[in-house]
Amino acid sequence: MPDLAAAFREMREALAHDLLDIEPERWNTALPTRTEWTVKDTVAMLAGFAEALIEGMWTEDYSDAWADPRMRDQLHDAFDRLIAQRKDLTGPKILEEWARHAVHLERMMDGEESFPIGTHPFAGWSYLWAVVQNSHNVWTALGIIPRARNFQATLLCLESAVIWLDMRLQATGRPALRIRAGDREWVVGDGVPQASVTAPAFELFRALSGRRSMDQIRSFTWDGDRDLFLDVFSPFEPPVEAFVE
């Protein structure tokens, strides 16, 4: 079984290390992927999400948000409430709160403690996904090139992003697709692959999670009819302009 707690710890500590000494005004830097959020807002969401999981206040499964606009709006509203609850705290204070929650949450991810009754079974994965995606968003906003592209957490979330694509292909009746990234290969969807796509692992990961434009996705190495897959390649609406990290 993947060590979600260790993967989360490594990612959180790397982000916290890079945020500890930034100038106060840089906490107000907007994210290029969601300009209504700042760096501080993003860390507030992650700290609040951790608290909500620990306290049993996050029991919804938003896995189908890619196909359900109402569910997607509910997810965004939930995140915005977590941010609003911390609007009067400074960035460093939010980091302290996140560190406190992390100790407890890691025990739950490790199985040393149970998640509260009613928590959906993939809550640990959902939280790791949020941490990984948003940490990379923050690093990009601040112009920091992190070591974390090859962290275990990033690689685990690439695996989950591929599985999520498999779910979308099957839900929409698309043919199978072969995916290659370095020495790794997957076949997703049902049947014999009708096309293949090759891209660097980090680029693939970010494309499969709504952080690459359609033109960037088209620029990957495709063999076969890519148009069969482009509209479901990302679970979220991709950016209109190229997003370069």
C-alpha positions, 0 to 999 in steps of 0.5 A: 500500500502507498504510504500516503502519510509520508508522501503528504509529509514530504510535500507539506514540509517542502512547501512550508519551507519555501513559504517561511521566509517569503516577504509578507506581500508575496502571500497576496500573490494570485494563483495563475490557475485560479486568480481569485485565490492568493497564496495565502488563500490556498494554504488556508484551504489546505489547513481548513481541509485537513481540519474538516477531515479530522473533525468529520466535517468533510464527508462528501465525495466530489469524484464526479465533479468533472461531470456535474457542474452543481457538484463542482460549484458545491466543492468550490463553495466548500473551499471558499468557506474554509478560506473565509474562516481564516481571512484574518490570520497571517500566512505564517499563522496558517502554516502553524495551524496546518502543521498542527493538523498534519500530525493528526491527519498523518496518523489517520492516513497511516491507519493508526487512527480511524477517519470519522464515521461517514468519511468517504473511503478515498478521503486520504487520496482526495486530500493528497491530491489537493495538497499536491496540485495546490502546492505546485500552483503556489510554487508556480505563482511564486516563481519557485522551481521545486524539487517536488516534481519527483516526490512520491506524492506527485508520482502517486497523484499521477497514478491516480490521475491516470485511473481517473481518466480511465473512469472518464473514458469508460463513463463516456464510452470512449475507446482505450488509450495507451499512455506513456511517460518515460519508462512508465506505461498504462492502458486506460479504457476498455478494449484495444487502444485506438491511440497513444499519447506520450509526454513527460510525467509532470506535464502529463500529470498537470494536463490530466488535472486541468493545468494545461491548455488544449493546445499544450495537450495537442502538442504531446506526441500522439499516435492515432485520433487524439480528438477521441480523447481531448474533451475528457482528457482533463476532469476540469476545464483547461486554461485557455492560454498555455500554462507553463511551469 
